[in-house]
Structures are given as C-alpha cells and as structure tokens.
Amino acid sequence: MAKAGTSKKQKKSGKKSLLVYEPFTSKELKNSALVAETLLDCIKTNDMSAFREVLIAHLMTVNKSEVAKKAGIGRRTLYDLMDPNKKFNPELATISAVIRALAA
C-alpha cells in the first residue's frame, strides 16, 4: 500500500486580511431607552414600517440573546421580527415585552 502524498506548500488566500464589518455604529441606536421611546412614538402614530426599521437597526447593534432574555421571549422570535421575507405582524405581548426590556 502506497503512502498518501502531502502538499509541500500551503496555498495563499486571495485576501490579505479580514475586513471589519460594523453595520451600525450610531450611539443613538445603542441607547435602549431612546429606542424604546421612539418605538412607542411609532405605535402612537401607527407607523409600523418605521417601528420595524428602528427595531431592526437597534437589534443589529446589540446582543440579541440578552434582549431576548430580558424580554422573556425566544431569540428566534427576534430573528423572525428582523426577517425581511416574513410578514411583520407581531403579537401585542411580543411588542410590549421587547419595549419593556428596552426601557428597563
């Protein structure tokens, strides 16, 4: 039985270094109290598209697991709220739990 051959040289990667990806760096989006207030204003004005955009932008800047734990909902629920392919029709309990967690 013959021995398996091994490569002498390692192949070089096409990229020289990894790129740092920071989607949102705004301090306002990381401020949970300000985001909760903005979400309440969106509800008052019946602007659910703005509500979804603000919520998604905030969730992209923070740790979703921590928000889900504070809200008492599943992490998958947050990802479903962020999914652009799914219809945005959350239950009132989900919305109130998320806003309560952000305001705390």
C-alpha positions in Angstrom: 0.0 0.0 0.0 1.4 3.4 -1.1 1.7 6.4 1.2 -0.7 9.3 0.6 1.1 12.3 -0.8 1.0 15.6 1.0 1.3 19.1 -0.3 4.7 20.8 0.1 3.4 24.4 0.1 0.3 25.9 1.5 -1.8 27.9 -0.9 -2.2 31.6 -0.2 -5.5 33.1 0.5 -7.0 35.5 -2.1 -7.5 38.2 0.6 -4.7 39.8 2.5 -6.7 40.3 5.7 -10.2 40.1 7.1 -12.4 43.1 6.8 -14.1 44.5 9.9 -17.8 44.7 9.5 -19.7 47.2 11.7 -23.2 47.7 10.3 -24.3 50.5 12.6 -22.1 52.5 14.9 -24.6 55.1 16.0 -24.7 55.9 19.7 -28.4 56.7 19.5 -29.2 53.2 18.2 -27.4 51.6 21.1 -29.3 53.8 23.6 -32.1 51.4 24.7 -34.2 54.0 26.5 -34.2 56.3 23.4 -35.1 53.4 21.1 -38.0 52.3 23.4 -39.3 55.9 23.4 -39.0 56.0 19.6 -40.9 52.7 19.2 -43.7 54.0 21.4 -44.0 57.1 19.2 -44.2 54.8 16.2 -47.0 52.9 17.8 -48.8 56.2 18.6 -48.6 57.4 15.0 -49.5 53.9 13.6 -46.3 53.8 11.6 -45.4 50.1 11.7 -42.8 50.3 8.9 -40.8 52.9 10.9 -41.3 50.7 14.0 -39.8 47.7 12.2 -36.9 49.7 10.8 -35.9 51.2 14.2 -36.3 47.8 15.9 -34.1 46.1 13.3 -31.5 48.8 13.4 -31.3 48.6 17.2 -31.2 44.8 17.3 -28.3 44.8 14.8 -26.3 46.9 17.3 -26.9 45.0 20.5 -26.7 41.4 21.7 -29.9 39.7 20.6 -29.6 37.0 23.2 -29.5 39.5 26.0 -32.5 41.4 24.7 -34.5 38.1 24.3 -33.6 37.1 27.8 -34.6 40.4 29.3 -37.9 40.4 27.3 -38.6 36.7 28.2 -39.1 35.7 24.6 -37.1 33.4 22.4 -34.2 34.6 20.4 -35.8 33.0 17.3 -38.7 35.4 17.8 -36.3 38.4 17.5 -34.8 36.9 14.3 -38.3 36.4 12.9 -39.1 40.1 13.6 -35.9 41.0 11.7 -36.5 38.7 8.7 -37.5 40.8 5.6 -39.1 37.8 3.9 -41.6 37.3 6.7 -44.7 39.4 7.2 -44.3 41.8 10.1 -47.3 41.1 12.3 -46.1 40.6 15.9 -48.4 39.9 18.8 -49.1 42.7 21.3 -47.4 40.6 24.0 -44.2 40.4 22.0 -44.1 44.1 21.3 -44.8 45.0 24.9 -42.1 42.6 26.1 -39.5 44.0 23.8 -40.3 47.6 24.7 -40.4 46.8 28.4 -37.0 45.1 28.1 -35.5 48.1 26.3 -36.9 50.6 28.8 -35.5 48.7 31.8 
